[in-house]
Amino acid sequence: MDTLASAVADAYGLLHMDLYRHLDEAEFVALKCHEWTEGDIDTARTLIPNLVIVIRGLLLDHEVQPDGECRTCATAWPCPVVALIHGLIKDPESQFVALVRRVHDAA
C-alpha cells in the first residue's frame, strides 16, 4: 500500500473511531442505571438533537427525485440507506440484531 493510501486509511479509521466514541457517549448517558445528574441531562440535551440532525441530514441526502430515484444512490427510492434508517428507527429490535452482526463481522 502506498504512503498516501495508508494515510487516508488511517484518517478514515480515526474518523470512524471518533464517531463511535461520540455514539458511545450518547448511549452511555441514555442507559445509565442510576439517577441522572444535571450534567447527564445537559449532555443528553446536546447529544440527542445533534444525533437527530445527523439522521435528518442523511435522509435529506437520500431524498426521492422526480424520476423516482434516490438523489445520492441513483437507485430506486427508497434506497438502501433510507430503508435501513427507517428500519432502525421504527423497528429497532429486529434491525438492531442485524446491525450488530454486520458491525461484528466487519471487525
WOTARA-V641241 format. One line per field, one symbol per residue. ss: DSSP state (h for helix, s for strand, l for the rest). phi: phi as a letter, one per 40 degrees, with the letter a starting at -180 (. if undefined). psi: psi as a letter, one per 40 degrees, with the letter a starting at -180 (. if undefined). A space follows every 50 residues. Layout:
ss: ???
phi: ???
psi: ???
This chain:
ss: llhhhhhhhhhhhhhhhhhhhhhhhhhhhhhllllllhhhhhhhhhhhhh hhhhhhhhhhhllsllllsslllllslllhhhhhhhhhhhlhhhhhhhhh hhhhhhl
phi: .ccccccccccccccdcccccccccccdccbdcccccccccccccccccc cccccccccccbcccdcgbcdccfbdcccdccccddccccaccccccccc ccccccc
psi: hiddddddddddddddddddddddddddddehdiiiiddddddddddddd dddddddddddfihideeihdddfihhhidddddddddddgddddddddd dddddd.
